[in-house]
């Protein structure tokens, strides 16, 4: 499964219209909705905020007032043609005064998405686990060493130190027994990680 390693943005101009494209790596519908809400608020003065996403087997798109099938569907078509998953593409359009016509809109939204993908780093995704571990401060160096190949996404320092991290299934098999020696390990959920 392919996705992007980092979120990217890109802007192109076509006949005085601005097309600002955002690509997001996503793992949940909640995350998608949060990005859409943020962009709709930030670009509330835009003419259109169109999008498409693929999350596992769920595919959705929205033309946001553009003629039916001229914005969201072309964006989705590009994402599918690149075999991307866990991806949200949002294209913000500021109308420049020159109408593009249906074919012109399809080309504009497709090109906006394609150019943003060319600016991104495509990676393979593999199934992993989202985990947390709580441990004493005196074990921080050991835990940091054990998690050196993991993506730590949150650290909390209270009476105990708590890390939330993503780990590949292979790495989890290798380090879980060691982690249990130094703290309380919890497996929270399945997730995807860059391979």
C-alpha positions in Angstrom: 0.0 0.0 0.0 1.4 3.4 -0.9 0.9 6.8 0.7 2.9 10.0 1.4 5.4 10.3 4.1 4.7 14.0 5.0 1.9 16.4 4.3 2.6 18.8 1.4 1.0 21.8 -0.3 1.4 23.3 -3.8 -0.1 26.1 -5.7 -0.7 26.6 -9.4 -2.4 29.4 -11.4 -4.6 28.7 -14.5 -6.2 31.6 -16.3 -5.9 33.9 -13.3 -7.6 31.3 -10.9 -5.4 30.1 -8.0 -5.5 26.4 -7.1 -3.9 25.6 -3.7 -3.5 21.9 -3.1 -3.0 20.1 0.2 -2.1 16.5 0.5 -2.5 14.9 3.9 -1.5 11.4 5.2 -4.6 10.3 7.2 -5.4 7.3 9.4 -9.1 8.1 10.4 -12.3 9.8 9.3 -11.9 12.0 12.4 -8.5 13.2 11.1 -10.0 13.8 7.6 -12.9 15.9 9.1 -10.4 17.9 11.3 -8.3 18.8 8.2 -11.4 19.7 6.2 -12.8 21.8 9.0 -9.5 23.6 9.4 -9.1 24.4 5.7 -12.8 25.5 5.3 -12.2 28.0 8.2 -8.8 29.1 7.0 -10.0 29.6 3.4 -13.6 30.7 4.1 -13.1 33.4 1.4 -12.2 30.9 -1.3 -14.6 30.2 -4.2 -14.4 26.4 -3.7 -12.8 23.9 -1.4 -13.0 20.6 -3.2 -11.6 17.3 -2.0 -11.2 13.5 -2.4 -9.9 10.9 0.0 -9.1 7.2 0.1 -8.9 5.5 3.5 -8.6 1.7 3.2 -11.7 0.8 1.2 -13.6 4.1 1.7 -13.4 6.6 -1.2 -15.2 9.9 -1.1 -15.1 13.2 -3.0 -16.9 16.6 -3.0 -17.2 19.2 -5.8 -18.2 22.0 -3.3 -20.2 23.9 -5.8 -18.2 23.2 -9.0 -20.2 21.6 -11.8 -20.8 17.9 -10.9 -17.9 15.6 -11.6 -15.4 18.4 -12.5 -13.5 18.7 -9.2 -13.7 15.9 -6.6 -14.0 13.1 -9.0 -10.9 14.1 -11.1 -8.9 14.5 -7.8 -10.0 11.0 -6.7 -9.1 9.6 -10.2 -5.5 10.9 -9.8 -5.2 9.4 -6.3 -6.5 6.1 -7.6 -4.2 6.2 -10.6 -1.2 6.6 -8.3 -2.4 3.7 -6.1 -2.4 6.0 -3.0 -4.2 5.1 0.2 -4.6 6.8 3.6 -4.6 10.1 1.7 -6.7 13.3 1.6 -6.3 15.8 -1.2 -7.9 19.2 -0.8 -7.9 21.8 -3.6 -8.8 25.4 -2.7 -9.8 27.5 -5.7 -9.9 31.3 -5.9 -11.8 32.2 -9.1 -9.8 34.6 -11.3 -12.6 35.8 -13.5 -12.1 33.5 -16.5 -14.4 30.5 -16.8 -12.6 27.3 -17.6 -15.5 25.2 -18.8 -16.1 21.6 -17.7 -13.1 20.1 -19.5 -10.9 22.9 -18.2 -12.0 22.4 -14.6 -11.3 18.6 -14.9 -7.8 19.3 -16.2 -7.2 22.0 -13.6 -8.2 19.9 -10.6 -6.4 16.8 -12.0 -3.2 18.8 -12.6 -3.4 20.5 -9.2 -3.5 17.1 -7.5 -0.8 15.6 -9.8 1.6 18.4 -9.2 1.2 18.2 -5.4 1.9 14.4 -5.6 5.1 15.1 -7.6 6.2 17.3 -4.7 5.6 14.6 -2.1 7.6 11.6 -1.0 5.8 8.3 -1.8 6.3 5.5 0.8 5.1 1.9 1.3 2.8 1.5 4.3 2.9 -1.6 6.5 0.6 -2.7 9.3 1.8 -1.8 12.7 0.5 -1.2 16.2 -0.3 2.0 18.2 1.0 1.4 21.7 1.6 3.3 24.9 4.1 2.6 27.7 4.3 4.2 31.2 7.6 4.0 33.1 9.7 5.6 35.8 12.0 8.5 35.0 15.1 6.4 35.8 14.2 4.1 32.8 14.0 6.9 30.2 17.3 6.2 28.5 16.6 2.4 28.2 13.1 3.0 26.8 14.4 5.6 24.3 17.0 3.1 23.2 14.4 0.3 22.8 12.1 2.6 20.8 14.8 4.1 18.5 13.1 2.5 15.4 9.6 3.6 16.5 7.7 6.8 15.8 7.0 8.4 19.2 3.9 10.6 18.7 3.4 11.8 22.3 5.3 12.1 25.5 3.8 13.0 28.9 5.7 13.6 32.0 3.8 13.3 35.3 4.4 10.9 38.2 5.5 8.5 35.5 6.6 9.1 31.9 4.2 8.0 29.2 5.0 7.5 25.6 2.5 6.8 22.8 4.2 5.3 19.7 3.8 3.5 16.5 5.8 0.3 15.9 6.0 -2.3 13.1 4.7 -5.8 14.0 8.3 -7.2 13.6 9.8 -4.6 15.9 7.0 -5.0 18.5 7.8 -8.8 18.6 11.5 -8.1 19.1 11.1 -5.4 21.9 7.9 -6.2 23.7 9.5 -8.5 26.3 12.2 -5.9 27.0 9.7 -3.1 27.3 7.6 -5.1 29.8 10.7 -5.3 32.1 10.8 -1.5 32.4 7.2 -0.3 32.2 3.5 -1.0 31.6 2.9 -1.6 27.9 -0.5 -1.3 26.3 -1.4 -2.1 22.7 -4.1 0.5 21.7 -4.9 -0.1 18.0 -3.8 -1.2 14.6 -2.1 1.5 12.5 0.0 1.9 9.4 3.6 3.0 9.4 6.1 4.0 6.7 8.1 1.1 5.6 
